[in-house]
């Protein structure tokens, strides 16, 4: 899939945490203003998704910082190919954590909006991961190809 100049500009200027924060804020605002929050049993599902997202985020961020590498998506990591730990479960645990957390927030606050925000977030993250995987394929060659063969992109 090729990325247009407009999409490339958006991918370079909007970091995934900013897009996530925008969508999460929409859920909070609409959920509270329209009294669209859900009862406790579904809240437990939300908490589980938020906890899983937090674990994925914390674990993957720790691996980057332990190696002295910036986890920021616009800074290319050309030194270490992470294949173990949480990266043995998903090639994109940081982005997966954003999806899990958005789902958890969306279930609790304005679940109908989740029908729009979740696919948009997934599409946005898919564009980013395709670009990042192209770069990683160039940087790490056969090691990255083997890693992609063994490890799923999301879960």
C-alpha positions in Angstrom: 0.0 0.0 0.0 1.4 3.4 -0.9 0.9 6.4 1.3 -0.1 9.7 -0.3 1.8 13.0 0.4 -1.2 14.1 2.6 -1.2 10.9 4.6 2.6 11.0 4.9 2.3 14.5 6.4 -0.4 13.4 8.8 1.6 10.4 9.9 4.7 12.5 10.6 2.9 15.3 12.4 0.3 13.4 14.6 1.9 11.0 17.0 -0.3 8.0 18.0 -0.6 9.1 21.7 -2.0 12.5 20.5 -4.6 10.7 18.3 -5.5 8.4 21.2 -5.8 11.3 23.6 -8.1 13.1 21.2 -10.4 10.1 20.8 -10.3 9.4 24.6 -11.2 13.0 25.3 -14.2 12.7 22.9 -15.4 9.7 24.8 -15.1 11.4 28.2 -16.9 14.5 27.0 -19.7 12.8 25.2 -20.0 10.1 27.9 -20.5 12.6 30.7 -22.4 15.3 28.9 -24.9 12.9 27.4 -25.0 10.6 30.5 -23.8 7.8 28.3 -21.8 5.8 30.8 -22.3 2.1 31.4 -23.1 0.0 34.5 -20.5 -1.7 36.7 -20.3 -5.2 35.0 -19.2 -3.7 31.7 -16.9 -1.5 33.8 -15.0 -4.6 34.9 -14.4 -5.4 31.2 -13.2 -1.8 30.7 -10.8 -2.1 33.7 -9.4 -5.3 32.3 -8.8 -3.8 28.9 -7.2 -0.7 30.5 -5.0 -2.9 32.7 -3.9 -5.0 29.8 -3.1 -1.9 27.8 -1.1 -0.5 30.7 0.9 -3.6 31.0 1.7 -3.7 27.2 2.7 0.0 27.3 4.8 -0.2 30.4 6.6 -3.4 29.4 7.4 -2.1 25.9 8.5 1.3 27.1 10.7 -0.3 29.7 12.5 -2.3 27.1 13.2 0.8 25.0 14.4 2.9 27.9 16.6 0.0 29.3 18.4 0.0 26.0 18.7 3.8 26.0 16.5 4.1 22.9 13.8 6.7 22.4 10.3 5.1 22.1 9.0 8.0 20.1 7.6 6.9 16.8 9.2 9.6 14.7 12.7 8.6 15.9 14.1 5.6 14.1 15.5 2.8 16.2 18.3 1.5 14.0 20.3 -0.3 16.8 18.1 -3.0 18.4 15.4 -5.2 17.0 13.3 -6.3 19.9 12.0 -9.8 19.4 11.6 -11.1 23.0 9.4 -10.3 25.9 6.3 -8.5 25.0 7.6 -8.1 21.4 7.4 -11.9 21.2 3.6 -11.6 21.6 3.0 -8.6 19.3 5.2 -6.6 16.9 3.5 -3.4 18.0 2.7 -3.6 21.7 2.8 0.2 22.2 0.2 0.7 19.5 -1.8 -2.3 20.8 -1.8 -0.8 24.2 -3.5 2.3 22.7 -6.1 0.2 21.0 -6.9 -1.7 24.3 -7.1 1.4 26.3 -9.3 3.2 23.8 -11.6 0.2 23.8 -11.7 0.2 27.6 -12.5 3.9 27.7 -15.0 3.6 24.9 -17.0 0.8 26.5 -17.4 2.9 29.7 -17.9 6.3 28.1 -20.1 6.7 25.0 -19.9 3.1 23.6 -21.7 4.1 20.4 -18.8 6.5 19.6 -16.5 3.5 19.8 -18.0 2.2 16.6 -16.3 5.2 14.9 -13.2 5.9 16.9 -11.9 2.3 17.1 -11.8 1.7 13.3 -10.3 5.1 12.8 -7.6 4.5 15.3 -6.9 1.1 13.9 -6.6 2.5 10.4 -4.3 5.2 11.5 -2.1 2.8 13.4 -2.0 0.4 10.5 -0.7 3.1 8.2 2.0 3.9 10.8 3.0 0.2 11.3 3.3 -0.4 7.6 5.6 2.5 7.2 7.7 1.5 10.3 7.8 -2.1 9.1 9.2 -1.0 5.7 11.9 0.9 7.5 12.7 -2.0 9.8 12.8 -4.4 6.8 15.5 -2.1 5.3 17.4 -1.7 8.6 17.3 -5.3 9.9 16.8 -7.3 6.7 16.5 -11.0 7.1 16.2 -10.8 10.9 13.1 -8.6 10.6 11.6 -10.9 8.0 12.0 -13.9 10.2 10.6 -12.0 13.2 7.5 -11.0 11.1 7.0 -14.6 10.1 7.0 -15.7 13.7 5.2 -12.8 15.4 1.8 -11.4 14.6 1.4 -7.6 14.0 -1.2 -7.2 16.7 -2.1 -10.3 18.7 
